[in-house]
Amino acid sequence: MAYKLARVLDEIKFTKRENGKVLNVGTVHTFQGKEAKIVYFVLGADSDSSGAARWAVSDPNMMNVAATRAKEEFYIIGNKKLYGSLGSEVANKTISIIDDYIR
């Protein structure tokens, strides 16, 4: 997902590279210990890959690492209906927080 996302973002000149290595697009683990003004957390799954989606929200540490990298803005991009249907405490709590914020 990170590789494909970087390739698409190359087209709009979003990716930053140093010696060919992408610096601003990667997995959650890539950014552990780093900070950014804005973080986009992309949950790239659809109903055909619900197992991968379940894995992505099975450990609260993944969401915590993603969210705490952001110093000003944090965006989650994903299929809300899919993640809400997984029975994941992490996903349900996150969706609840987002819904409360929107109201």
ABEGO torsion letter per residue (X at the ends): XAAAAAAAAAAAGABBBBGGBBAABEBAAAABGBBBABBBBBBBBBAAAAAAAAAAAABAAAAAAAAAABAABBBBBBBAAAAAAAGBAAAAAAAAAAAAAAX
